[in-house]
Amino acid sequence: MKYRDLQIQTQREAPNNARTGGFAFLVRAGYLTRENTPTKLGEFAINHLREVGNETLQAIPTVGNDRELFFVIQTGEIEIAHCSNCKYTEQIELARFAKVGASFDFAQDASPLPMEKIATPDCNTIESLANFLNIEKEQTAKALMYTRLSDGKFVFVVLRGDMQLSEAKLKAQVGDVRAARAEEIVSVGAVAGYASAVGLKDTLIVVDDLIPQSPNLVAGANEAGFHLKNTNYGRDYSAEIVADLVQAQDGDACVNCGNPLSVLRAIQMNDNFENILLALAETHHDDKGLTLPHPAAPFDVYLMHISGKELDTRAKAEEIYNELQSAGVSVLFDDRDERAGVKFNDADLIGCPIRVTVGEKGLREGMVELKERTAKENTLMPLSDLVAKISSRNEQHSD
């Protein structure tokens, strides 16, 4: 492919909206616009990544499971839970963790205590309730109320008060839901802010699997200003569904090995080749530009010529371009009549694994200049050996 055909526009400065170094270099090298839209070069690179498939991912330090791959990046649009020890990785909404029983002393005695109705004025949140009674949030039962979209069934969810619901886990159990409306809450006998599963009618009750292991919890009395002490699953209410409904938090114990989980921001990989391009840029760049490896780089070689006074360097570069392509080597031929310094800078920005420079001085001796993108020094290469050398290098880096 020729430079002019791709209409590449490089930039000397990073865009003001660049949140990461990789994105900045993709814009500066002409793969993306400032609005994050692929250019012709970007589209070519993305299509190339589709062709090389799984080989590309080997060049990126990803984490994942059997279904999904993620690249950890501070600006990622999703959150994942990741175990650095056993490498367990899952989107935060679906991540499992090793749940532990309540730490408060009397919970060690699993004997249910008598249920007692107590006045709790202005305690319509878990925080206000725990503060009023001077107890831990894990000694309370949290109520969440939904309506199932498929049939209008009222869904009442019970979690321990120190936990957060994963709606993705809930939907996996009951189907799509929406928040229950005020009149729907009243119709089943519940009171918002003071609700519990005790005594409800026409309700699908769903509890987190930690609830049966958590005795004597404080729950709503379904009466404004009142709660019930010592509610116990099985004695005071039961559920149609008992399942893991809780969202993992940073520091929770890994379900596989017990190591603390880390919650990280990431982008999803798999078949999202726009994200793969960004991940490559994040992991493969230096202070001059991109350093894309073979086979992930859209071109194996950046070929350029330096205008001479006597020899037609461009014509010779065109010959080399055709020879390399015939040998199966992908080439970006910088066919512009630009100063050498501009071409060198653009070659570094675009980040092809090898730069080949055709200059008058070298041609007089039957040589061209070859420089690997990450190498410090240039080497002179006999023209007769060039195609074989680059082809051999590509084979080595593909193994």
N, C-alpha and C positions, 0 to 999 in steps of 0.2 A: 504494500500500500504506500502511496506517496503522500507526503506531508500536506501538499496543497489540496489533494483530493478530500482529505479529512477536515480541511478548513480549521486547523488547530490554532487556537488563540491562547498563548500562555500569558501569565501575569507575573510581574516582578514582586508584588506584595500580596500578602495573605488577605482574604476578604474580611471585612469588619465583623461579619456574622459567623465566622469560623469558630466553632466550639471545641474542635479537636484538631491536632496536628495533621492527622490523616485527611480529614475533610479539606483543610486548608490547602494541602498539596494537590489533592484531586482537582480543586478549582484552579489553582495556579498552573497546573500541568495541562489544563484544558479538557479534563475528563468530565467535569461537571460545571454547570453554571452556578452563580452565587445563590440561585433559588433551588439548588439541589436537583436540577434536571440534567440527565445525561446529554452530552454533546454527541456529535458523530463519533469522536474518538471514544467517548464513554460507552456508547451503544456497541461499538466494535469490541471493546474490552469485555462488556457484559456477555455478549454473544459468545466470545471466546471462552469465558468461564463456564458457560453452559456446555460447551463442547468438551472441555477437559474434565468436567464433573468432579468426582471424588479426589482426583489428583490435586486439585486446587486446595481442598481443605487440609491436605497434609502440610501446606505451607502456612497454616494459620493455627495458633494455639487455641483451639476451641475446647469447651466443656459441654457435656451433654449426656443423654441416655440413649436407649435403643431407638427412640422415636424422633428426638429433636437434638439439634446442635445449637450452641449459643456462643457468641463472642462477647466477652466481658468488656464493657466500655462505659465510662461514667455517664455519658449522655444517652445510653440505651433506653428504648421506649418500654421495656418490660423489666420485671424483677424476677430473679431466680433465687432459689435456695441451693447452696452448694456446700458440699463437705470436702474439705481439703485433704482429708485422710483417705476415705474410700471412694471419693469422686462422685458420690451420689449427687445428682443434679436434677432439678425439676422446676417448672414455673411455680412461682410462689403460691398461686391460687390452688395448686394441686399437690404441693409438696407435703409429704408425710414427715412426722417427727416422733420421737419417743416421748410419749406423755408420761408424766409422773403424777402421783396422787398429791393431795393437798399437804402442805407442810405444817399446818396448825396442829397443835397438840391433840385436841380431842378427836380429830379426824382419824387418829390411829385406832380408836375404838370404833369399830364399824357398827355398833349396836344403834339402831334408830332410836332417837329420843322423841318424846311426845311432841306433836306439832302444836304450836302456840301462836295465836294471833296477837300481834303487837301494833301499837300506834307508831307510825313513822311519818310525821308531817313533813311535807315538802321534800320527800326523798324519792323523786321520780327518775333518778339515774343511779347506776351502780356506784359511782363515786360518792354521791351524796348519802346513799344508804350505808355504805361501808364506814364513812366518816361519822355518821349519826350513831351507829351501833358500836363504833370503835372495834371493827373487825377487819380482816383482810378481804379483798375482793374475791379471792378464791373460796371464801365461805358463803358466797352468794350464787344464785342461779340467774342467768341473764335470759330474758325473753325477747324473741324477735318474731314478728308476725308478717305473713305473706299470703297472697292469694295465687293459686295455681292458674296459669293462663288457659290450659287445655279444658278444664271443667269447672273453674270457679271455686275449687275446694279451698277452704281456709287451712293454712299451714302454720302450725305453731312450733317454733324452734327453741330448744333449751340448750344453753351452753353454760359452762362454769363462768362466773363473773369476770375472771381475769383473762378470758380468752376472746379472740375475735373470729367472727364467722367468715368462712370462705364461701361466697355465693356460688362459685364454680362447683364446689363439692356438694353443696345443697342441691343445685340444679341437676347434678349427676344422679341424685337419689330420687328427686320428685318431679323433675322437668322444669321448664321455664316458669318463673314466678315474678310477681311485682309486689311492691310494698302494699300491705293491707290498708284499706281506707277506714276512716273513723267509724262509719256505720257498720262495716263488716266486723270490726273488732267488738263493737257492742253486741252484735247479733249472736256471737258465740259465748257471751258471758264474761269477756275479758275487759280490763280497764287499762288503757295505755299508761305506761309509767309504773303500774302496780300489778302487772299481769303475771300469771303463772299457769301451768298446765293443770293445776288442781281444779276439778269440777267443770271443765270446759265441755261443750257439746258440739256435735257436728264438726269435729276438728281432726285433721291429720296431724298427729303429734310426732315430731322428729327430734331426737335428742342426740347430742354428741356422745361418743362411746366412753367418754370420761365421766359422764353424769352417774351411771350406775356404780361407779367406784368412789363417788364423792358423797358421803353421808351428811345428813343434817344441815342442808343448805337453807339460807334465807331466800325466800321467793315471794313474789307478789301475792296479795290476798284477793286479787280481782275486786278490790274496793279502794277507792281513792284515799290515801293517807294511811294505809295499813299494809303490813307484810306478814308472812307466815314464817316463823322460826322452825327449823328442823324438818324441812320437807325431804322426803326420801323417795327416790325412784323405786317403783315396784310396790311400795306400800300405799303411797298417796296418789300416784298416777302411773300410767304406763304409756308406752309409745308403740306406734306401728313400725317405726324405723329407728334403729340404733346404729349409728355409723360415724366415721370420722368426718367432722364438719368444720374443723378449726383450721385457721390459716397459720402457717408456721411464722415464727418471728426470729430475728437475728439472735443467735445464741442458743436456740432450742437444740436439743440433742438429736443427732442424726439417727434415723430409724434403723439404720444398718449397723453402725459401729459406735454410736454414742458420742462421737466428736461434735463439738459445737458447730452448728450450721452458720454460714455467712449469707446474708441477703445482699445480692449484687445486682447492679443494673447491667443489662445486656441487650444485644440485638439478636434476633433469631436468624439462623443460617439456613441449613437444609437447601431448599431450592430457591431461596431469595438471593439472587445473584447480585442485586444492587447492594445488599448488605455485605455479601462476600467481598465485593470490590472495596467497600469502606474498611472492612476488617483487614484486608491485605494492606491497604494504605496505612492503617494504624500501626501495623506490626513491621512494615517494611518501608522505612524512610530514614533519611539522615538529614543533616542541616541543609543539604543542597536540593533535595527532592525525593522522589520515590525510588525504591530499590527493589522493584518487583522481580521475584525469582521465576525461573523456568520450572514448570510449564504455565504458571499462573499469568505471567506477563503476556499482554496481547501481541507483542512482537519480540522475537528473539534478539533482533539486531536493530540498532539505530545506525543507519548508514548516512554519512554526510561527506560532502566534498568541500575543499577549500580552493577557491578560484586561483588558477596559476597565470603566470605571464606568458608562458610559451606552450605548455601542455593543456589539453582539454580535459581537466579533471572531472568535470561533470559527465562527459561521455564515458569515461572509464568507470565512474561510479555507477552509471546506468548499466554497463556490462556486468559489473559485480552484482548489482541488484538482481538482474535476470538469472545469473548463475546460482545465487543463493536460493532464490525462489524455486528454481528447477530442482534443487537438491532437497526441497522440503523445509527450508529454513524461512520463517516468517520475518519480513523486513519492513521497517518504517524508513523510507528513503526521504531524507530531508533535501528536497530538490530546489530549495529556495536560493536566491542569490543574496544571501545575507552574510554579514561579517562572521568570522569564525567564532568570536566570543559569544555572540548571540546563540549560535548553534550549539556550542558546548553547554551553555547554561540551560537551553531547552532540552538537550539530551539528558542532563542530570535531573531536571524536573520530571520528565516523562518516565524515566526509570527503566528503560529496557536493560536486560542483563549484560549486553555487550554493545560497545560503541565502536564502529569501524570508520576511520577517517581517511579519506583519499586526498592526498596532497601532492603538489608538484615535486617536492624534494624527495619524498618516498618513492614516487612512481619512477623517477630517474634510475632508481636502484632496484626496481621491481618489487617494491615493498608498499604495504599500507600500515597504518597505525591501528592497533587493537587495544582496547581498554575495557576490562570488566568493570561494571558499574561500581562495585564495592572495593575495587583495588585502588591503591594509591598511585601506582606507576603505569605508564603506557608501555606497550611492547611493539616492536616492529615485526611484521609477519610477511613472509614471502607471499606474493599473490597466488602462486601455484599451490600453497598449502592452506589458504584461507578457508575454503569451503569444507575441506576435510576436517580442519581443526574445529570449526564451529559445530559441524554435525556431530563430531565425536563428543564435544562438550555437552551438547544437548542430550545425547544418549546417556552419558554418565549422570546428569542431573535428573533424568527421568527414572533411574533405577531406584 
